[in-house]
Amino acid sequence: MYSKKGIMLKFLTTLILALILFIPACLFVSNFFRLSEQAEQNFGEFVSTLRGLQDPNVPVGTHKTIFLIVDIAMAIVYFEPNSKEVLVEVDAVVPYTDYTIHIKRPSCPLEKKCVCLIRKPEFEVSEDVLDISSNAILVMDKTAICEELNYDLKVTHCGWGTAHYVNAYTCKNGFMIERHLADESSWIVSAYYETSRRAAVQLIKEGNSIIIEEIK
């Protein structure tokens, strides 16, 4: 039989251990959602800045410097009209680790130019060590935030940031600005460009398009 003192001591010990595990978990979840909200708010400001540059009263050649906030497993993706997906072909340094990211168009109409924030990606992976052409990662996000555009977006180059075991990215049907979007989806994601959470970019108005240029 346990004494009342022993029962109370056991209860307090269990309670303290539970709090030690529970409080950090709550702080982590709270911080995660706070960071996610910052990225979503920043995306809205990014789109607003783009639209401001397209005002007819803004002269061609105008430059605007902003910061893009992209969290882990997030991406800003531009879809050209009539493209069902954006393809990013990854040329890796290590043999048999090349792969292709297929980012499926979210809810934005097929015939429109759209820029989307991929924030809760889901993955399907196809991989074959004997046939690197089949190494593919399909990215879908039913919760993506998308905005229709009436002008083109372009990037000066496809891969941004510091190269890790990668020779180059090649983008087709649009482009992505990401931060470890597919990092945890498969072992084949060992070659990538690493960007910081806050990336400085320059927006340049050029005719009926806006160029997005990385500032290093």
Beta strands, then each sheet from edge to edge (+ up, - down):
strand 1: 63-69
strand 2: 74-79
strand 3: 85-92
strand 4: 99-104
strand 5: 113-118
strand 6: 122-126
strand 7: 136-140
strand 8: 145-149
strand 9: 152-155
strand 10: 162-164
strand 11: 166-172
strand 12: 174-179
strand 13: 192-194
strand 14: 198-206
strand 15: 209-214
sheet 1: 1+ 14- 15+ 9+
sheet 2: 8+ 5- 2+ 12-
sheet 3: 6+ 7- 4- 3+ 11-
sheet 4: 10+ 13-
end
